Amino acid sequence: MEVVAKAKYVRHSPRKTREIVEPLIDREANEALSIVRNIPKRASKTLEKVIKSAISNAEKKAPENEWKIKSIIVDEGPVLKRFRAATMGRAVMIKRRTSHITVVLEEIQRRNK
């Protein structure tokens, strides 16, 4: 069984958000949450919220099960284009990138002996 949580239009660059995603995949959800809390990046706070939301969704579906992170997908959202003054009366475009974060949890299969 899989559970999904999404955060859209997050004001973090997708490239910088993907840097902190790699060590979290295939870890238990609570363990991944503690790892994210100790990462000194701005996007880690948003990622922590999305993982918490996924855990909450999972507990509503099946409260007694344990969950692990199957995948975290960071897609590019719309780009906000702004202009800044440059020399000789010109303007330079500044791109404020956004991202869509999707966290997918799956149930941990325990073997009975």
N, C-alpha and C positions, 0 to 999 in steps of 0.2 A: 504494500500500500504506500502511496506517495502523498505528500502534503506540500503545498506551494504557498509562498508569500512573496509579494512584489512591492517594490517602492519605485514609483515613476517620477520623472522630471526632477531628479535629485541634482542639486547644483555642485556636483563633483565631476571632475574629468574622468571619463571611463578608463583611460590609460593608468591614471594614478590609483583608481579604485581596484583595478585588476591586480596591482602589485601585492595587495594584502589578502587576496582571495586564495592564492595557491596553497598555502599551508593548512587551510581549513577543510579542504575536500577529503572525503572518506574518514572524517573524524566523528566521534560522538558529538551530538549537538551541544551538550553542556560543556564539554571540553573545548569545542570550537569557540563558544561564547567567552570562556575565560582567556583564550588566546587573543581574541579580538580586543578585549578590554586592555591588554597590555601592549598593543601596537600603537606607537606614537604618530599616527597619521590622522588627518582631519576626517577622512572618509570612514574611519573605523567606528565612529559613533553611529553613523547612519547604518552601517552594516550590522552593528550590534542590535539596533532596533528591528531590522528586518529578520534577523535570526531569532530574536525573542518572539516576534510575531508568528514565525513559522512554528516554533515550539508550542506556542499557545494554540495555534490551529490544530496541531498534532494531538495535543492533550484533549481537545474537544472531540476529536474523532475516536481516539483509543487511549484512554487515560493510563492504562497499566503498561503500555508498551514503551520500549526504549527506541530512540531515533538517532540516525546518523545523517550527516550531510551528504547527499548524493551529488549535487552540483550547485554551483553558484555561477549564474550567468550575469555578466555586466555588459549591457548593450548600450549603444550610443543613442542619446535622445536628441531633441532639437538643439540647435546652436543659437544662442542669443548673440547678435552682432552689434557691437558698440564701436564708436569712433573716438579716437584720442587725437588731440592736436599734435602735429609734428612740425619740423622746421620748414621754413619758407612757405608758410601758409597751407601746407598739406594736411591731410587727415589720414591716419593709419587705422585699419580695422583691427579690433580686438574681439576674439571669439571666446565667449563664455560658454563652455561646453556643459551639457547635462548628461545624465545617464539613467538607465532603467536597470534596477537590480532585482534579480529573481533568485530566490533560495528554494531549493527542492530538497525535502527530507524524505528518507525512506526508513522503513521499519527494520530494526536489527533482528535477524533470525537467530534465535537461540536453539542450540541442539540439546535435546533431552537424552540423557544416558540411561 
